[in-house]
Amino acid sequence: MEDKQKILTIIKEKFGPDIISTDESGDIATAVVVSKSVYSIIQFLKESPDAGYNFLTDICGIHY
C-alpha cells in the first residue's frame, strides 16, 4: 500500500463520518473533511506514530 493510500485509510478509519471525500490522484493525498474536525485531524496526523506527519503543506477552506 502506498503511503498516501495508507494515510487516507487511517484517517477514514479513525474519523469515519467526518471525512467527506478523499483523493489519491496526483502526487498529494487529499481529504475533504467537516470543518468541526479539522483541528482534531491535523493534531492526529502530527501526533500519531502511524501517520508521522511533521509538516503541513496546504490547508484550504471555502464558505458558500
N, C-alpha and C positions, 0 to 999 in steps of 0.2 A: 504494500500500500504506500503510495507516495505521501510525503509529508503534508501537503495541502489537503489531500483527501482525509488523512488521519486526523488532522486538527478539526476539520469540519465535522467529522463523525463524532469526535469527543465533545464538541460543544452542542451538537444536536442531542446527544445522549444526556448531557448534563442539564441543558436549559430547555429542551423539548419545545413546548408551545411558544416560547419567547423567540424562537428562530423562525422568521417568516420565510426566508429562502436562502439557498446557498448556491455558489457557482464556482466551478473548478476550472473553467476555461481560461486560457491565457496563463500568465506567469504568477498571478496572485489569487489566493483563495479569498472569496468574498462571502460575507454573511450579512443578510439584511435582518435586523433584529428589532423588537419592540423597544421604544425609547426608554421605558422604565427599567430595562435590563442592561443598558449599555455599560454602566459603571461596573456592575457585577461580572459581566462577561469579560470586560477588559482586565479587571482585577484577577479573575480566574486564569486568564491567559498568561498573565505575568507571574503569578504565584504558583501555579500548578507545575510540578515537575514533568508531568506528561505533556504539557504544552511547550514549555521552555521559551516563551517569548520574553524579550527584554527590550524591544524597540517597536514603537508604533509607527507604521509607515503612513497611514492615512485614516482619517475618520471624516465622514461626510454626513450631513443631515439635510432634511428638507421639510418644510412646513407648508401644507396646502391651504 
